[in-house]
């Protein structure tokens, strides 16, 4: 890719954008970070809202186009770099299952996790996109038991998405630490790209915390 093809990732640490950064590292893609300090509310300021009116990350810009929504970002990047092997080919028998688990994350896992975190009762079964939390999670656990990855032996972008998501789910005690889930998290999140981005994420989080602390001290002194 030429410099004109560089990907800009709008990113803030300890957010869903962390997974997009891991994807870029797994792909070996050329990219630049546009870091947003969410502790300072930069994602809600006009400069970023002009890019993404939702005020959410991740978002990427590539070849003059904007791509938002985590799953769309993952699918786009994996297809952009097919040589990295993180996406089954269009004629592969694994393409359908791959798309299924990518969509299942957005349509079922995320809504269920948010409802559980906020202690919201699920909608009536005929309206709820995920049915109930235990059923939703049981389905993904049953797939992980076939392992080592979601599609069996092939590691894909779906594992980048789910490995990071389940790690956060267990950290916040929303997903039970079952053996199959924890072994999957360890297998996926010990990869070099995850480790590298973990260090980047921690450094930016610390920097934003420092800025917030200094601002608070200055406010008290004023």
Secondary structure, 3 states (H helix, E strand, C coil): CCHHHCEEEEECCCCCHHHHHHHHHHHCCCEEEEECCHHHCHHHCHHHHCCCCCCCCCEEEECCEEEECHHHHHHHHHHHCHHHCCCCCCCCCHHHHHHHHHHHHHHHHHHHHHHHHCCCCCCCCCCCCCCCHHHHHHHHHHHHCCCCECEECECCHHHHHHHHHHHHHHHCCCCCCCHHHHHHHHHHHCCHHHHHHHHHHHHHHHHHHHHHHHHHHHHHHC
